């Protein structure tokens, strides 16, 4: 079984001159990437375990296949030996018939003895014939079992090949998607927007300052421009599911009316982004999901102003559909 290694490409930020503040940001992002790399390794390990299970079953079937082949060989030898014995008994039977005919006029006692021998030979011959028929039926059944086993082995091999092919296509799709998103959002990256590839997905993270005013869930003009460009990429990649997550810092939001707390704010911001993506393109709304995380999934320490600023963000997570992969794993 070929091992599947899912490559992890990390986004590198290149700049000719980096201020001290951005150096700290880069260090933090590096730590986050290491954590995400560990998570990807764990995901890869789980896939390898599933591959190992399939491989173990495959090897078990091979052993069964070899056992049947050996059993068939032994049965074949037995069949040839019994056929030889059958031929010998048949010759003896013919000889006894001949002698019986010659001695019919001879001694009655001798005739009776020969007749008894003849009956014994007939019984032995019938027994051998029955054994040969049973052996023939057994060999036929083993042959059918062998054919079924060969077919199952072929199917298992095809499933493994399909699984490897789907994983390769998934990696290729994610790489291509990341490249398209970076091209579409050129000019915004590192200006409140970051693009990362991790866990087989593409993460587009937008700072609060790029989309919303403080405490608001209305997307401003610059934010709409970013989302409209992104929507055009998603529009032509119909095999990508989109999850929009709103995040806040841990400062309690004391709102009135519609918004009561950070949960409400994060959900409404995610919903606003989803609506703009749908309105700006022909994306099937079924592909999009809006979710609020409030302040429960921070990127940085909320104890500092810089940390709270990083945590106030909206993440757009792009995930290739893996229906084929799941079908194959479930079948195994």
C-alpha positions as CSV (number, residue, x, y, z in Angstrom):
1,X,0.0,0.0,0.0
2,X,1.4,3.3,-0.9
3,X,1.4,5.8,1.9
4,X,-0.4,9.0,1.4
5,X,1.4,12.1,2.5
6,X,-0.6,15.3,2.5
7,X,1.8,18.2,1.8
8,X,1.5,21.2,4.0
9,X,2.3,24.5,2.3
10,X,2.6,27.5,4.7
11,X,2.0,31.0,3.5
12,X,5.2,33.1,3.6
13,X,4.9,36.8,4.1
14,X,7.6,38.5,2.1
15,X,8.4,42.2,2.6
16,X,11.5,44.3,1.9
17,X,11.2,46.1,5.2
18,X,9.3,44.8,8.2
19,X,8.5,47.0,11.2
20,X,9.0,45.6,14.7
21,X,5.3,45.2,15.3
22,X,4.9,43.0,12.2
23,X,7.9,40.9,13.3
24,X,5.9,40.1,16.5
25,X,2.9,39.3,14.3
26,X,4.9,37.0,12.1
27,X,6.3,35.2,15.2
28,X,2.8,34.6,16.5
29,X,1.6,33.4,13.1
30,X,4.5,31.0,13.0
31,X,3.5,29.5,16.3
32,X,-0.1,29.2,15.1
33,X,1.2,27.5,11.9
34,X,3.2,25.0,14.0
35,X,0.0,24.1,16.0
36,X,-1.9,23.8,12.7
37,X,0.9,21.6,11.3
38,X,0.6,19.3,14.3
39,X,-3.2,19.1,13.7
40,X,-2.6,18.2,10.0
41,X,-0.1,15.5,11.0
42,X,-2.7,14.0,13.3
43,X,-5.3,14.1,10.5
44,X,-2.7,12.4,8.2
45,X,-2.0,9.8,10.9
46,X,-5.7,9.0,11.1
47,X,-5.9,8.6,7.3
48,X,-2.8,6.3,7.5
49,X,-4.5,4.2,10.1
50,X,-7.5,3.8,7.8
51,X,-5.1,2.8,5.0
52,X,-3.5,0.3,7.3
53,X,-6.8,-1.3,8.1
54,X,-7.5,-1.6,4.4
55,X,-4.0,-3.0,3.8
56,X,-4.4,-5.5,6.7
57,X,-7.7,-6.8,5.2
58,X,-6.0,-6.9,1.8
59,X,-3.1,-9.0,3.2
60,X,-5.5,-11.3,5.1
61,X,-7.3,-12.0,1.8
62,X,-4.0,-12.7,0.1
63,X,-3.2,-15.3,2.8
64,X,-6.6,-16.9,2.4
65,X,-6.0,-16.9,-1.4
66,X,-2.6,-18.8,-0.9
67,X,-4.3,-21.2,1.5
68,X,-7.0,-22.0,-1.1
69,X,-4.3,-22.5,-3.8
70,X,-2.4,-24.9,-1.6
71,X,-5.6,-26.8,-0.7
72,X,-6.6,-27.0,-4.3
73,X,-3.2,-28.4,-5.2
74,X,-3.5,-31.1,-2.5
75,X,-7.0,-32.0,-3.5
76,X,-5.8,-32.3,-7.2
77,X,-3.1,-34.8,-6.2
78,X,-5.7,-36.8,-4.2
79,X,-8.0,-36.8,-7.2
80,X,-5.3,-38.1,-9.5
81,X,-4.4,-40.8,-6.9
82,X,-8.0,-41.9,-6.5
83,X,-8.4,-41.9,-10.2
84,X,-5.5,-44.3,-10.5
85,X,-6.9,-46.5,-7.8
86,X,-10.2,-46.5,-9.5
87,X,-8.7,-47.6,-12.8
88,X,-6.9,-50.5,-11.0
89,X,-10.1,-51.6,-9.2
90,X,-12.0,-51.4,-12.5
91,X,-9.3,-53.7,-14.1
92,X,-9.6,-56.1,-11.2
93,X,-13.4,-56.1,-11.6
94,X,-13.1,-56.9,-15.3
95,X,-10.6,-59.7,-14.5
96,X,-12.9,-61.2,-11.9
97,X,-15.8,-61.1,-14.3
98,X,-13.8,-63.0,-16.8
99,X,-12.7,-65.6,-14.2
100,X,-16.2,-66.0,-12.9
101,X,-17.5,-66.8,-16.3
102,X,-14.8,-69.4,-16.8
103,X,-15.4,-71.1,-13.4
104,X,-19.2,-71.2,-13.6
105,X,-19.1,-74.8,-14.5
106,X,-16.4,-75.6,-11.9
107,X,-16.5,-76.1,-8.2
108,X,-19.5,-74.5,-6.6
109,X,-17.6,-73.5,-3.5
110,X,-14.9,-71.8,-5.5
111,X,-17.6,-70.0,-7.6
112,X,-19.2,-68.7,-4.4
113,X,-15.9,-67.4,-3.2
114,X,-15.2,-65.6,-6.5
115,X,-18.8,-64.3,-6.4
116,X,-18.2,-62.8,-3.0
117,X,-14.9,-61.3,-4.1
118,X,-16.8,-59.8,-7.0
119,X,-19.4,-58.2,-4.7
120,X,-16.6,-56.8,-2.5
121,X,-14.9,-55.4,-5.5
122,X,-18.1,-53.8,-6.7
123,X,-18.7,-52.3,-3.3
124,X,-15.1,-50.9,-3.2
125,X,-15.5,-49.6,-6.7
126,X,-18.7,-47.8,-5.8
127,X,-17.1,-46.4,-2.7
128,X,-14.2,-45.0,-4.8
129,X,-16.6,-43.7,-7.3
130,X,-18.6,-41.9,-4.6
131,X,-15.4,-40.4,-3.1
132,X,-14.3,-39.2,-6.6
133,X,-17.6,-37.5,-7.1
134,X,-17.5,-35.8,-3.7
135,X,-13.9,-34.7,-4.4
136,X,-15.0,-33.3,-7.8
137,X,-17.8,-31.3,-6.2
138,X,-15.5,-30.0,-3.5
139,X,-12.9,-28.9,-6.1
140,X,-15.6,-27.1,-8.0
141,X,-16.7,-25.2,-4.9
142,X,-13.2,-24.3,-4.0
143,X,-12.7,-23.1,-7.5
144,X,-15.7,-20.8,-7.2
145,X,-14.5,-19.5,-3.8
146,X,-11.1,-18.8,-5.4
147,X,-12.7,-16.8,-8.2
148,X,-14.7,-14.8,-5.6
149,X,-11.6,-14.1,-3.6
150,X,-9.7,-13.0,-6.7
151,X,-12.6,-10.6,-7.5
152,X,-12.6,-9.2,-4.0
153,X,-8.9,-8.7,-4.1
154,X,-9.2,-6.8,-7.4
155,X,-12.0,-4.6,-5.9
156,X,-9.9,-3.8,-2.8
157,X,-6.9,-2.8,-5.0
158,X,-9.2,-0.5,-7.1
159,X,-10.6,1.1,-3.9
160,X,-7.1,1.9,-2.7
161,X,-6.1,3.4,-6.0
162,X,-9.3,5.5,-6.1
163,X,-8.6,6.7,-2.5
164,X,-5.1,7.7,-3.5
165,X,-6.3,9.5,-6.6
166,X,-9.0,11.4,-4.7
167,X,-6.5,12.6,-2.0
168,X,-4.1,13.7,-4.7
169,X,-6.9,15.6,-6.4
170,X,-7.9,17.2,-3.1
171,X,-4.4,18.5,-2.5
172,X,-4.2,19.8,-6.1
173,X,-7.6,21.5,-5.7
174,X,-6.6,23.2,-2.4
175,X,-3.3,24.5,-3.9
176,X,-5.1,25.8,-7.0
177,X,-7.8,27.5,-4.9
178,X,-5.3,29.2,-2.7
179,X,-3.4,30.5,-5.8
180,X,-6.7,31.8,-7.3
181,X,-7.7,33.6,-4.1
182,X,-4.3,35.2,-3.7
183,X,-4.5,36.5,-7.2
184,X,-8.0,37.8,-6.8
185,X,-7.2,39.6,-3.6
186,X,-3.8,40.9,-4.6
187,X,-3.3,44.3,-2.9
188,X,-5.3,43.4,0.2
189,X,-3.0,40.7,1.6
190,X,-1.0,41.9,4.6
191,X,-3.3,45.0,4.7
192,X,-5.8,43.5,7.1
193,X,-6.2,40.3,5.1
194,X,-4.2,37.0,5.4
195,X,-4.5,33.8,3.4
196,X,-3.3,30.5,4.8
197,X,-3.5,26.8,3.8
198,X,-3.9,24.3,6.6
199,X,-5.7,21.0,7.4
200,X,-6.5,20.6,3.7
201,X,-8.4,23.9,3.6
202,X,-7.9,27.6,2.6
203,X,-8.4,30.2,5.4
204,X,-9.0,33.8,4.4
205,X,-8.9,36.0,7.5
206,X,-10.1,39.6,7.4
207,X,-9.4,42.0,10.3
208,X,-12.3,43.9,11.7
209,X,-10.8,47.2,10.4
210,X,-11.2,45.9,6.8
211,X,-14.9,45.1,7.1
212,X,-16.7,46.8,10.0
213,X,-16.7,49.8,12.3
214,X,-16.4,49.0,16.0
215,X,-19.6,47.4,17.3
216,X,-21.2,47.3,13.8
217,X,-22.2,44.4,11.6
218,X,-22.6,46.6,8.4
219,X,-19.8,45.9,5.9
220,X,-18.1,49.1,4.7
221,X,-17.2,49.9,1.1
222,X,-13.6,48.6,1.2
223,X,-14.8,45.3,2.7
224,X,-17.5,44.9,0.1
225,X,-14.8,45.3,-2.6
226,X,-12.8,42.4,-1.1
227,X,-15.8,40.2,-0.7
228,X,-17.0,40.8,-4.2
229,X,-13.7,39.8,-5.7
230,X,-13.6,36.7,-3.5
231,X,-17.2,35.8,-4.6
232,X,-16.1,35.6,-8.2
233,X,-13.5,33.0,-7.4
234,X,-16.0,30.9,-5.4
235,X,-18.6,31.3,-8.2
236,X,-16.4,29.3,-10.6
237,X,-15.3,26.7,-8.1
238,X,-18.6,25.0,-7.4
239,X,-16.9,22.0,-5.6
240,X,-15.9,24.2,-2.6
241,X,-17.9,24.7,0.5
242,X,-17.7,28.0,2.4
243,X,-17.8,28.5,6.1
244,X,-17.9,32.2,7.4
245,X,-16.9,32.6,11.1
246,X,-17.3,35.8,13.1
247,X,-14.8,36.3,16.0
248,X,-14.6,39.0,18.7
249,X,-12.3,39.9,21.6
250,X,-13.3,39.2,25.2
251,X,-14.4,42.7,25.9
252,X,-18.2,42.4,26.8
253,X,-20.4,43.9,24.2
254,X,-23.1,45.9,25.9
255,X,-25.6,46.4,23.1
256,X,-29.2,47.3,22.9
257,X,-31.9,46.2,20.5
258,X,-30.9,43.4,18.1
259,X,-27.4,42.9,19.5
260,X,-27.1,41.8,23.1
261,X,-23.5,40.4,23.4
262,X,-20.5,39.1,21.6
263,X,-22.3,36.1,20.4
264,X,-24.9,38.2,18.6
265,X,-22.2,40.5,17.1
266,X,-20.1,37.6,15.7
267,X,-23.2,35.8,14.2
268,X,-24.5,39.0,12.6
269,X,-21.1,39.9,11.1
270,X,-20.8,36.4,9.6
271,X,-24.3,36.6,8.2
272,X,-23.6,40.0,6.7
273,X,-20.5,38.6,4.9
274,X,-22.5,35.6,3.6
275,X,-25.2,37.9,2.2
276,X,-22.7,40.0,0.3
277,X,-21.0,36.8,-1.2
278,X,-24.4,35.6,-2.4
279,X,-25.6,39.0,-3.7
280,X,-22.3,39.6,-5.6
281,X,-22.3,36.3,-7.5
282,X,-24.4,33.2,-8.6
283,X,-23.0,31.0,-5.7
284,X,-25.5,28.4,-4.6
285,X,-26.4,29.5,-1.0
286,X,-26.5,25.9,0.0
287,X,-22.7,25.9,-0.1
288,X,-22.4,28.8,2.4
289,X,-22.6,28.6,6.2
290,X,-22.5,31.5,8.7
291,X,-21.3,30.9,12.2
292,X,-20.5,33.0,15.3
293,X,-17.6,32.1,17.6
294,X,-17.8,35.2,19.9
295,X,-14.5,35.4,21.9
296,X,-14.1,31.6,22.4
297,X,-11.5,31.0,19.6
298,X,-8.9,33.7,20.0
299,X,-5.7,34.0,17.9
300,X,-3.8,36.1,20.5
301,X,-3.8,37.1,24.1
302,X,-6.8,39.3,24.9
303,X,-4.8,40.9,27.7
304,X,-3.1,43.3,25.3
305,X,-4.6,45.8,22.8
306,X,-2.7,44.2,19.9
307,X,-4.0,40.8,20.9
308,X,-7.6,42.0,21.0
309,X,-7.2,43.6,17.6
310,X,-6.0,40.3,16.1
311,X,-9.0,38.5,17.7
312,X,-11.6,40.8,16.1
313,X,-11.7,39.1,12.8
314,X,-13.8,37.3,10.2
315,X,-12.6,34.0,8.8
316,X,-13.8,32.6,5.5
317,X,-12.9,28.8,5.4
318,X,-12.9,27.2,2.0
319,X,-13.2,23.4,2.0
320,X,-13.2,21.0,-1.0
321,X,-16.0,18.5,-1.0
322,X,-14.9,15.0,-0.1
323,X,-18.0,13.0,-0.8
324,X,-16.0,10.4,-3.0
325,X,-13.4,10.0,-0.3
326,X,-16.0,9.4,2.4
327,X,-17.9,6.9,0.3
328,X,-14.7,4.8,-0.3
329,X,-13.8,4.9,3.4
330,X,-17.3,3.9,4.5
331,X,-17.3,1.0,1.9
332,X,-14.1,-0.4,3.6
